[in-house]
């Protein structure tokens, strides 16, 4: 069942990422050409941002390819961390792109370079906002369904591109009202936005690398599943962690001490099946069976 979930999620991730590649290459070309022709530093920076989106699309596909490999002797828990690693790479690209935008815009202001308003600037910005906001929503929906950290990071990369295009539009309006450095200020604003998104994404990736538990809603759901089985007298030592898109769980359950090994094993199997069926993410659960005796009850720590 877990492998089936992984396969479905993998197809969703690949499909939406290939769509992103097509959109990002088109926008990078449109904004880059208009930026060069009009002399708009903000729109040119925005075009470079779209090109960096293309790079992160490739990182997502690479992470998906590596993360989908079956567990082996060197990686008994699978290769899911590859997707988390690709999310971190995307975040670092975002931070670098944002810092580059700020640097060149600041240097332009220091040289007192002025940008003249041109209708092409606002046209390019509007096209970008519409395309990237739509792509953000499509990618985020797929990321939530597939529980892919890399795809979620890429969705925010699309959103940051939409926000940067809004900043370009604001810069254009300020140019029309006579503020000659409006384009550069817009570029700096874009850079700050992009860096903020990058820091947020890399922070999420680092938390996963640090073996943090899964979200509280998932833990609560797992507890409800355990408590719904009357054959489980008590339980304790529930531990969770994420490896890419897959949730790893282990816990101890206390059952009737008079049960034979086969019956106790069936309870564990039933619990594993229930968790796998009711938790949307791919799950890998390990159950340790203990007898429901006074000694074990007194030593438990739920």
N, C-alpha and C positions, 0 to 999 in steps of 0.2 A: 504493500500500500504506500509506504514512504517513497519508494522508487517511482511509483506511478505519479504521485504528487510532484516529485522533482521533475519528471519528464514534462508534465503539463505546464508547470511554472517555467521551465526552460524554454519551451516554445513561445510562451507569452513574452518572456524577456527578449528573446531573439527577434520576434516580430516587431515589437514596439521600438527596439533599438535600431533596427534597419530603417524603420520609418524616420527616426530621428536623424540618421546619417543623411538621408535624402534632403530633409528640410534644412539641416545645418549647412550642408555644402551650398545649397541654393541661396540661403540668406547670407552666408559669408561672401559669396560672389556679388550679390546685389548691393550689400552695404559697403563692401570694399570698393567697388567701382564708383558708387555714388560719393563715398567719402573722399576718394582721390580727386574726382572731377570737381567737387564743391569745396574741397579744402577743409572739410569738417573732421577735426581730430576725434571728436566724440563718436561720430558715426564710423570712422575708420577703426577706432578702438572697439566699437561694438561689433564690427565685422570680424576682427581678430578673436573676440570673445566667442562668436559663433563658430569660428574655426577650431577654437579650443573645445567647444562642445563636440565637434566631430571627433577630436582626439579622445575625449572621455567616452564617447560611444564605442570606440574601438577597445578601450580599456574594459568596458562592461562586457563586451563579447568575449574578450580574452579571459576575463575572470569567470564568465559562465562556462567557457570551454574547460578551463582547468578545474573549476569547482565541481563540475559534473562528473568527474572521473570517479570510478568505483574505489572504495577503500582498498588499500594494499598493506603489505607488511610494514612499510615505512610510515604510512598514514592510516592507522586502523580506525580513526574517527572520520575518515573521508578527507576531501580536499576543499571543504566549504570555506575555509579561511581565505582561499584565493579570491573569492568574491568580496570579502571584507577588505582584503589588501587592495583590490582594484578600486574600492570606494575611497580608501585613503589616498591612493594615487590621484583620483579625480579631485579630491579636496586640495591636495598640494598644487595641482595644476590651476585650480581656481584661485588660490592665494597668490601664486606667481603672476597670473594674468592680471589680477586686481592691482598688485603692486606695480606692475609695468604700466598700467593705465595711469595710475597716480603719478608715477615718475615723469612720463612724457608730457602729461597735462601741466604739471608743475613747472617743468622746464619751458613750456610754451608761454606760460604766464610770466615767468622770469624774463623771457626775451621780448615780452610785450607784443606777442603775436595776436592779431585780431582775425576773427573768422566772420565772413560776410554771410548774412542769411540767404539761403537758397531753397526754393520749393522742394528740390530733390531730397533735402535732409529730412523734412517732415514726412515725405512719402515713404522713404526707406524705413523710418522709425515706426510708422503706423503699420506697415507690412510686417515688420519684425514682431511688434507687440502682439498682433493678432495670431501670427503663426506660432510663436513660442509659448504664448499662454495656452493655446490649444494643445500644443505638444506636451507642456507641463502637466496638464490635467490628464491626458491620455497615459502618460508615463507614470504619474503618481498612482493612478488607479491600478495599473498593471503591477507596480511595485508593492502595493498593499496586498493584492491578490496573491502574488508570488512570494511575498516576504523577503524580497531581495534588497539588502542594504546598498549594493552598488547601483541598482536601478533607482532606488529612492534618492540617492545622492545625485544621480544624473537628472532626475526630475527637477530637483532644486537648481541644478545647473541651467536647465531650460528656463525656470522661473527667473533666475538671476539675469538671464539674457533679456527676458521680457521687461524686467525692471530697468535694466540698463538702457533699453530703447525708450522707455518712458522718460528717463533722465535726459536722453538726447533730444526728445521732443521739447522738454522744458527748457533745455539750453537754446533750442531754436527760437522759442518764444521770447526768451530774454534777449537774443540777438536782434529780433525784430523791434524790441523796445529800446535798443541802443546800448545794451550792455555787451561790449565787445568781447569780454572774456567768458561769456555765458557758456560757450561750447566747451571750454577747458574745465570750467567749474562742474559742468555736467559730467565730463569724463572722470573727474576726481570722485564725484558722487557715485558713479558707476563702479569705480575701483573699490571704494569702501564697501559697497553692497556685496560685491563679488568676494572680497576677503572675509566678510562676515559669514557668508554662506559656507565658504571653505573651512573656516574654523569650526563651525557647527558640525559639518559632516565629519571632519577628522576627529572631533571629540567623540562622536558616536562610534566611530571605528575603533578608537583607542579603548573605549569602555568594553567593547566586545573582545578585543585582544586581552583585556584584563580579566576575562572570565566572569563578567557580571551575570546576575540571574536574568531570566527572561522577564517580560513586563508583568506587572501585578495582575492584570486581567487574565492572562494565560495561566498564571499560578493559581488564581482563584478558581478558574474553570477546571483545572486538573484536580484540585482538592474536592470540588463538587463530584467529579467522576469517581474518585476514590471512595468518598463517603456514601455514594449511592449503592455500593455493593455491600449487601448485608453479610456476605461471607468474610469480609475483612473486618475483624473485631476492632482493631486499632492500627495506626500507622505512625511512622516517624521518619526523621532524617530525609525529608524530601529535598533534593538538590537539583538545580536546573542551570543550564548554560546554553549558549548559542554557538553553533559552528556554521557560519554562513546563514543559509536559510533554514537549517535543521535544528530542532530543539532536542537536546539531550537531557533526559530525566533519569534519576535513580532514587529509590526510596525503599524503606523496609516496611513490610506489612506483617501484622500479627494475625494468625488464623487458628482455628480449633486445633489443639495439639493432638487430638485423636485421629485426625485425618491422615490417610496414607500419602505417600509422596506424589502419586499420580493426581489425587484430588487437589492437593495443595498447588501442584503445578498448573492445574487447570484454572484455578483462581487467578494465578499470576498471568496466565495467557489471556484470560478474559479481560483482565484489567488493561493489559498492553493493547489489546484489540480495541477496547472502548476509547482509550486515549488517542490512538491513531485515527480512529474514525471521527471523533468529535473535535479534535484540535485541527484547525485549518493548516497549520504548518506541518511539514514533514517531521515526524517524531521518532526518536530512538530511546526506548525506555528499558531500564534494567531494574528488576524487582528482586529484592532479597526477602525470603520467607523466614519468619520466626514463629515459634509457638506462643500461643496466647496463655502464658503462665504468669503466676504472681511475680516471679522474678523479672521476667521480661517486661511486664506492665509497669513495674516500679522503676525500671531503668530507662524507659522510653523518654524521648524529649521531642514532642511534636513541634 
